[in-house]
Amino acid sequence: MNFVRRSAVALVLLGTLSACANSAQQSVTPLQNDGCGAGSALERPLNIATTVAPITSIVANIAGGSGATITGIVPEGTNSHTFEPKPSDAATLENADVIFINGLVLEEPTKDLALANLKDGAIICEVGSAILSPDQYIYDFSFPQEGGKPNPHLWTNPPMAKQYAQVVRDVLSRLDPTHADLFAQNYAAFAEKIDALDAAMITATATIPEAQRKLLTYHDAYAYFSVHYGYTVIGAIQPSSFDEPTPKDIANLITQVRESGVTAIFGSEVFPSPVLEQIGAETGVRYVDVLRDDDLLGEPGGAEHSWLGLMRFDYATMVEALGGDASALKTLDVSDVVKDTATYPQ
């Protein structure tokens, strides 16, 4: 599954991800490794630390009502691949009983700081690494196999996010058995909402002509999502080095966009890309610059400030821009199953 492109630009031809489809579509069974199977019961509310906001939101949906303290580390709107935690984050990490991170080499500086400050008996659970075995990793233009970093964006694919929640439920139940029934109830309610989101996205996708189910994005965050729903990732502008493409690269991108027949180009509200805007203008292709992959909508405490709200927004944006009907998505209830009391850093 090595799809390395020698060009600095992260753009590939149609079908690049197809060779990954078989492994990525295999049933995903939690492996309970990478720290997620460790830890012993405590007789008090848990101190929980998390990294990116989608994981913080998922954890809050499962832990809510138990009295647990949940503190995120990576500020929303920050590039999680390059984020360097502040020295003050060490205090949060050293007080945590469990630290939930994505894994798949996404948050290594934060993981290193956590390991350096981990208190006795505390655990680091890599939820992404726990649900996906190495043979199921997707390597592509932004995440080449030779770089040793697989595409880590599992949470944009609902069945995988559901597996995240299952791992969180199991870890919390082991660490806080007093609230095991609550965690199970929260998980069941959350899983039902995830299933509804998944079904709505399948319905919405069916309204897009198959030839138009192509994604060209700023950041390469939809590889596993695309396999699940049958989209083709044409490419992502941001390469593995996170640099901007050169003028020559941009010219090549414009040519390839015209040849691919892509009907929309998706940028990021958090990381504006003049390159994508230029490509859209020169090719006459619609440029939509509002997608987010780990920056939740609104403010903490808001009705849509949740993983569910983020995914519904992104999915509806993509469906409508590609000529489909997103009404099945827009009627969904994306509120949290319990009040979110997590702390999201700014």
Secondary structure in CASP SS format (residue, H / E / C, confidence):
PFRMAT SS
TARGET T0000
AUTHOR 0000-0000-0000
METHOD secondary structure of the structure
MODEL  1
M C 1.00
N C 1.00
F C 1.00
V C 1.00
R C 1.00
R C 1.00
S C 1.00
A C 1.00
V C 1.00
A C 1.00
L E 1.00
V C 1.00
L C 1.00
L C 1.00
G C 1.00
T H 1.00
L H 1.00
S H 1.00
A H 1.00
C H 1.00
A H 1.00
N H 1.00
S H 1.00
A H 1.00
Q C 1.00
Q C 1.00
S C 1.00
V C 1.00
T C 1.00
P C 1.00
L C 1.00
Q C 1.00
N C 1.00
D C 1.00
G C 1.00
C C 1.00
G C 1.00
A C 1.00
G C 1.00
S C 1.00
A C 1.00
L C 1.00
E C 1.00
R C 1.00
P C 1.00
L C 1.00
N E 1.00
I E 1.00
A E 1.00
T E 1.00
T C 1.00
V C 1.00
A H 1.00
P H 1.00
I H 1.00
T H 1.00
S H 1.00
I H 1.00
V H 1.00
A H 1.00
N H 1.00
I H 1.00
A H 1.00
G C 1.00
G C 1.00
S C 1.00
G C 1.00
A C 1.00
T E 1.00
I E 1.00
T E 1.00
G E 1.00
I C 1.00
V C 1.00
P C 1.00
E C 1.00
G C 1.00
T C 1.00
N C 1.00
S C 1.00
H C 1.00
T C 1.00
F C 1.00
E C 1.00
P C 1.00
K C 1.00
P C 1.00
S C 1.00
D H 1.00
A H 1.00
A H 1.00
T H 1.00
L H 1.00
E H 1.00
N H 1.00
A C 1.00
D C 1.00
V E 1.00
I E 1.00
F E 1.00
I E 1.00
N C 1.00
G C 1.00
L C 1.00
V C 1.00
L C 1.00
E C 1.00
E H 1.00
P H 1.00
T H 1.00
K H 1.00
D H 1.00
L H 1.00
A H 1.00
L H 1.00
A H 1.00
N H 1.00
L C 1.00
K C 1.00
D C 1.00
G C 1.00
A C 1.00
I E 1.00
I E 1.00
C E 1.00
E E 1.00
V H 1.00
G H 1.00
S H 1.00
A H 1.00
I H 1.00
L C 1.00
S C 1.00
P H 1.00
D H 1.00
Q H 1.00
Y C 1.00
I C 1.00
Y C 1.00
D C 1.00
F C 1.00
S C 1.00
F C 1.00
P C 1.00
Q H 1.00
E H 1.00
G H 1.00
G C 1.00
K C 1.00
P C 1.00
N C 1.00
P C 1.00
H C 1.00
L H 1.00
W H 1.00
T H 1.00
N C 1.00
P H 1.00
P H 1.00
M H 1.00
A H 1.00
K H 1.00
Q H 1.00
Y H 1.00
A H 1.00
Q H 1.00
V H 1.00
V H 1.00
R H 1.00
D H 1.00
V H 1.00
L H 1.00
S H 1.00
R H 1.00
L H 1.00
D C 1.00
P H 1.00
T H 1.00
H H 1.00
A H 1.00
D H 1.00
L H 1.00
F H 1.00
A H 1.00
Q H 1.00
N H 1.00
Y H 1.00
A H 1.00
A H 1.00
F H 1.00
A H 1.00
E H 1.00
K H 1.00
I H 1.00
D H 1.00
A H 1.00
L H 1.00
D H 1.00
A H 1.00
A H 1.00
M H 1.00
I H 1.00
T H 1.00
A H 1.00
T H 1.00
A C 1.00
T C 1.00
I C 1.00
P C 1.00
E H 1.00
A H 1.00
Q H 1.00
R C 1.00
K E 1.00
L E 1.00
L E 1.00
T E 1.00
Y C 1.00
H C 1.00
D C 1.00
A C 1.00
Y C 1.00
A H 1.00
Y H 1.00
F H 1.00
S H 1.00
V H 1.00
H H 1.00
Y H 1.00
G C 1.00
Y C 1.00
T E 1.00
V E 1.00
I E 1.00
G E 1.00
A E 1.00
I C 1.00
Q C 1.00
P C 1.00
S C 1.00
S C 1.00
F C 1.00
D C 1.00
E C 1.00
P C 1.00
T C 1.00
P H 1.00
K H 1.00
D H 1.00
I H 1.00
A H 1.00
N H 1.00
L H 1.00
I H 1.00
T H 1.00
Q H 1.00
V H 1.00
R H 1.00
E H 1.00
S H 1.00
G C 1.00
V C 1.00
T C 1.00
A E 1.00
I E 1.00
F E 1.00
G E 1.00
S E 1.00
E C 1.00
V C 1.00
F C 1.00
P C 1.00
S C 1.00
P H 1.00
V H 1.00
L H 1.00
E H 1.00
Q H 1.00
I H 1.00
G H 1.00
A H 1.00
E H 1.00
T H 1.00
G C 1.00
V C 1.00
R E 1.00
Y E 1.00
V E 1.00
D E 1.00
V E 1.00
L E 1.00
R C 1.00
D C 1.00
D C 1.00
D C 1.00
L C 1.00
L C 1.00
G C 1.00
E C 1.00
P C 1.00
G C 1.00
G C 1.00
A C 1.00
E C 1.00
H C 1.00
S C 1.00
W H 1.00
L H 1.00
G H 1.00
L H 1.00
M H 1.00
R H 1.00
F H 1.00
D H 1.00
Y H 1.00
A H 1.00
T H 1.00
M H 1.00
V H 1.00
E H 1.00
A H 1.00
L C 1.00
G C 1.00
G C 1.00
D C 1.00
A C 1.00
S H 1.00
A H 1.00
L H 1.00
K H 1.00
T C 1.00
L C 1.00
D C 1.00
V C 1.00
S C 1.00
D C 1.00
V C 1.00
V C 1.00
K C 1.00
D C 1.00
T C 1.00
A C 1.00
T E 1.00
Y C 1.00
P C 1.00
Q C 1.00
END
